[in-house]
Amino acid sequence: MTRAQRADAARNRDRLLEVASEAFARDGVDASLEGIAKAAGVGVGTLYRHFPNRDALMEAVYRRNVDVLVGEADDLLANKPPAEALAEWMQRFVAYVATKRGLAVHLKTVMAADSELFTYSQERLNGTVRRLVAAAVESGEIRADVDPGDVLRALSGVCLISDLPGWQDQARRISGLLMDGLRYGAGAG
């Protein structure tokens, strides 16, 4: 039987993931683990107790970022009209891609594309887009013929420009155009 993690250990782990996510987004996959531990307010030994190596930390950060993004969809759907929730989530997806720049590429070099992590992530993201699209279609705010998989593929394609200067602004504009296309003809027929 697995022992429950102490509250302070859980806080340390959560803080390490938060700081590591910021560090990987800012400095790339070679961000200093010692710097991450220091910024999280723990010793490097604590980091290694939770994450035995850089890849384990990167995998946990990637999973955390997906979970945060997916969790935001529920909050958006609860507080905004469905099409507005979808549009804002699409913008957040662009920000999410910024946080994982280099992270997914690195992980794919050490893991198979069909690994549990990538399967989990794809299932969570696909399910989220399906929920958001279904709610917006049901409300009549977007076209009824929208394929959620197409939305995610288009949005992912928008983010392929992530190596260019100013890409986030351009990606936000393009995802806005994508949303305009989803709305086009929504009330007809």
C-alpha positions as CSV (number, residue, x, y, z in Angstrom):
1,M,0.0,0.0,0.0
2,T,1.4,3.4,-1.0
3,R,1.7,6.0,1.8
4,A,0.1,9.3,1.4
5,Q,2.6,12.1,0.6
6,R,3.1,14.5,3.5
7,A,1.6,17.9,2.9
8,D,4.9,19.7,2.9
9,A,6.3,17.2,0.4
10,A,3.3,17.7,-1.9
11,R,3.7,21.4,-1.7
12,N,7.4,21.1,-2.5
13,R,6.6,18.9,-5.5
14,D,3.9,21.3,-6.8
15,R,6.2,24.3,-6.3
16,L,9.0,22.5,-8.2
17,L,6.7,21.8,-11.1
18,E,5.5,25.4,-11.2
19,V,9.0,26.8,-11.2
20,A,10.3,24.2,-13.6
21,S,7.5,24.9,-16.1
22,E,8.5,28.6,-16.0
23,A,12.2,27.8,-16.3
24,F,11.8,25.4,-19.2
25,A,9.5,28.0,-21.0
26,R,12.1,30.8,-20.4
27,D,15.4,28.9,-20.7
28,G,14.5,25.8,-22.7
29,V,15.2,22.2,-21.8
30,D,18.6,22.9,-20.5
31,A,17.4,25.1,-17.6
32,S,19.5,24.6,-14.5
33,L,18.0,22.1,-12.1
34,E,19.9,23.7,-9.3
35,G,18.4,27.1,-10.2
36,I,14.9,25.5,-10.3
37,A,15.4,24.0,-6.8
38,K,16.6,27.3,-5.5
39,A,13.8,29.3,-7.1
40,A,11.3,26.8,-5.6
41,G,12.8,27.4,-2.2
42,V,14.1,23.8,-1.7
43,G,17.5,22.0,-1.9
44,V,18.5,20.2,-5.0
45,G,18.3,16.9,-3.0
46,T,14.5,17.6,-2.6
47,L,14.2,18.0,-6.4
48,Y,16.0,14.7,-7.0
49,R,13.8,12.9,-4.3
50,H,10.7,13.9,-6.3
51,F,12.3,13.6,-9.8
52,P,15.3,11.3,-10.1
53,N,16.5,12.9,-13.3
54,R,15.9,15.8,-15.7
55,D,13.7,13.6,-18.0
56,A,11.4,12.7,-15.1
57,L,11.0,16.4,-14.2
58,M,10.3,17.3,-17.8
59,E,7.7,14.6,-18.1
60,A,6.0,15.7,-14.9
61,V,6.0,19.3,-16.1
62,Y,4.6,18.3,-19.5
63,R,1.8,16.3,-17.8
64,R,1.1,19.2,-15.4
65,N,0.8,21.7,-18.2
66,V,-1.6,19.5,-20.1
67,D,-3.7,19.0,-17.0
68,V,-3.8,22.8,-16.3
69,L,-4.9,23.6,-19.8
70,V,-7.6,20.9,-19.8
71,G,-8.8,22.1,-16.4
72,E,-9.2,25.6,-17.6
73,A,-11.8,24.5,-20.2
74,D,-14.2,23.5,-17.4
75,D,-13.8,26.8,-15.7
76,L,-14.3,28.7,-19.0
77,L,-17.4,26.7,-19.9
78,A,-18.9,27.4,-16.4
79,N,-18.3,31.1,-16.7
80,K,-18.6,32.1,-20.3
81,P,-20.8,31.6,-23.3
82,P,-19.6,28.4,-25.1
83,A,-18.1,30.1,-28.2
84,E,-16.4,32.6,-26.0
85,A,-15.1,29.7,-23.9
86,L,-13.8,28.0,-27.0
87,A,-12.1,31.1,-28.3
88,E,-10.4,31.9,-25.0
89,W,-9.3,28.3,-24.6
90,M,-7.8,28.4,-28.1
91,Q,-5.8,31.5,-27.0
92,R,-4.7,29.6,-23.9
93,F,-3.6,26.7,-26.1
94,V,-1.2,29.1,-27.9
95,A,0.2,30.1,-24.5
96,Y,0.5,26.4,-23.5
97,V,2.6,25.7,-26.6
98,A,4.9,28.5,-25.5
99,T,5.3,26.8,-22.1
100,K,6.3,23.5,-23.7
101,R,8.6,24.8,-26.4
102,G,11.4,22.3,-26.7
103,L,9.8,20.2,-24.0
104,A,7.8,17.9,-26.3
105,V,10.6,17.7,-28.8
106,H,13.0,16.6,-26.1
107,L,10.6,14.1,-24.6
108,K,10.0,12.6,-28.0
109,T,13.7,11.9,-28.3
110,V,13.6,9.8,-25.2
111,M,10.1,8.3,-25.5
112,A,8.1,6.7,-28.2
113,A,5.4,8.8,-29.8
114,D,2.9,6.2,-28.6
115,S,4.1,6.4,-25.0
116,E,1.6,6.6,-22.2
117,L,2.5,10.3,-21.7
118,F,1.7,11.3,-25.3
119,T,-1.4,9.0,-25.5
120,Y,-2.7,10.5,-22.2
121,S,-2.0,14.1,-23.4
122,Q,-3.7,13.6,-26.8
123,E,-6.7,11.9,-25.2
124,R,-7.1,14.8,-22.7
125,L,-6.7,17.5,-25.3
126,N,-9.0,15.8,-27.9
127,G,-11.7,15.3,-25.2
128,T,-11.4,18.9,-24.1
129,V,-11.8,20.2,-27.7
130,R,-14.7,17.9,-28.3
131,R,-16.5,19.3,-25.1
132,L,-15.8,22.9,-26.1
133,V,-16.9,22.4,-29.7
134,A,-20.0,20.4,-28.7
135,A,-21.1,23.2,-26.3
136,A,-20.6,25.9,-28.9
137,V,-22.4,23.9,-31.6
138,E,-25.3,23.2,-29.2
139,S,-25.6,26.9,-28.4
140,G,-25.8,27.7,-32.1
141,E,-22.7,30.0,-31.8
142,I,-20.6,28.0,-34.2
143,R,-21.3,25.9,-37.3
144,A,-22.8,22.4,-36.8
145,D,-20.4,20.7,-39.2
146,V,-17.3,21.4,-37.1
147,D,-15.0,18.5,-36.5
148,P,-13.2,18.9,-33.2
149,G,-10.2,17.0,-34.5
150,D,-9.9,19.5,-37.3
151,V,-10.0,22.4,-34.8
152,L,-7.2,20.9,-32.7
153,R,-5.1,20.1,-35.8
154,A,-5.6,23.6,-37.2
155,L,-4.7,25.1,-33.9
156,S,-1.6,22.9,-33.6
157,G,-0.6,23.9,-37.1
158,V,-0.9,27.6,-36.2
159,C,1.7,26.9,-33.4
160,L,4.2,25.4,-35.8
161,I,5.5,28.9,-36.4
162,S,6.8,28.9,-32.8
163,D,10.4,29.4,-33.9
164,L,9.8,32.8,-35.5
165,P,10.1,36.1,-33.6
166,G,6.7,37.4,-32.5
167,W,5.0,34.1,-33.2
168,Q,2.7,34.2,-30.2
169,D,1.0,37.4,-31.5
170,Q,0.7,36.0,-34.9
171,A,-0.6,32.7,-33.6
172,R,-3.3,34.5,-31.5
173,R,-4.4,36.5,-34.6
174,I,-4.6,33.3,-36.7
175,S,-6.5,31.4,-34.0
176,G,-8.9,34.4,-33.9
177,L,-9.4,34.0,-37.7
178,L,-10.0,30.3,-37.1
179,M,-12.7,31.1,-34.6
180,D,-14.3,33.5,-37.1
181,G,-14.5,30.6,-39.5
182,L,-16.1,28.4,-36.9
183,R,-18.8,31.1,-36.4
184,Y,-19.4,31.7,-40.1
185,G,-22.8,30.5,-41.1
186,A,-23.7,29.3,-37.6
187,G,-27.2,30.6,-37.6
188,A,-28.0,29.4,-41.2
189,G,-30.0,26.3,-41.8
